[in-house]
Amino acid sequence: MLPFARVSIIGLGLIGSSVARAVRATMPTVALVGHDADPDVRGRADQLGFCDDITDTLGAAVTDADLVILCVPVGAIGAVAAELKHDLPADAILSDVGSCKASVLAAMAEHFPARQIVPAHPVAGTEYSGPEAGFATLFKGRWCILTPPGDADPAAVMRVSAFWERLGANIEIMDARHHDLVLAVTSHLPHLIAYTIVGTASDMEEVTQSEVIKYSAGGFRDFTRIAASDPTMWRDVFLANKDAALEMLQRFTEDLTMLQRAIRWGDGDALFDLFTRTRAVRRSIIEQGQDDAAPDFGRTHE
Ligand code: NAP
């Protein structure tokens, strides 16, 4: 049996359109309604045809839904939840895909009872945005972390789990604050580092922009992919996950200072030991199927 029959997706960018496409591919009888605040995005989504209906207003998108998923930037979730207050059916479940969860849970809980709320974070994405960027297999084999409130309805949590499993994801259930700490180190800090490195390189005076681009086949190129991620989304992530991001940044700064000292004092053993440990982390990620083992991420060099 299907976990939900009528699903509404609010925000039709990379993640929203991927959810819609994945629902179409795995649960074709589900009625899919979409809405986006941007009329241009609504028009493009309509043409792409991944929803049965695209509504001009938020309220009209949810009146018949049994699952509503907010796929908007984290900073917009509170305002959207507030606007939905009078339109969300009393038996519908409200979920989201936001990259940080404590602030999202608090924003939803301001307007809805715990039994209706099951926040989720599919740990999958790309550096692209917009309805054209989505694809149906984005969540296949990836983790989707659910962070229900302490007094959530277990049946609602089971239905949302079953929904994401249908889309191909593996499910983990976690406390929202713990989620934010884990993701601060695995996702938010790496993005901040990438934004910094690419920013530093483009601000240098002795090395020209064209040299940076020309010789980017080194590690720099991989940072540029991450640093091309959506500016609105990432601004919101750092504002919403401020405490965990600052804590990880503090630890990172201390570790970087240790490396600085090792280089200054010629402590090759310290450098070698760390680089050996980090290589093993990469091996574990590949062994657990979370990345491709192909050299240089499978890029061709002919
Ligand atoms: P995206 O491609 O930029 O799509 C977001 C869409 O939401 C845009 O079309 C945006 O419209 C629309 N929107 C903004 N405010 C809205 C509102 N108040 N009501 C309705 N629509 C609104 O971004 P995305 O990458 O799909 O990210 C969406 C969510 O997924 C974010 O919460 C993010 O943290 C989470 N997430 C992202 C990734 C990733 O890798 N990208 C991975 C996991 C989770 P305009 O911008 O045109 O105004």
Residues whose N, C-alpha, C, O or C-beta is under 5 A from the ligand:
A	BS01	NAP	I10 G11 L12 G13 L14 I15 G16 H35 D36 A37 D38 V41 C71 V72 P73 V74 A76 V80 V97 G98 S99 P122 A124 G125 T126 Y128 S129 G130 M233
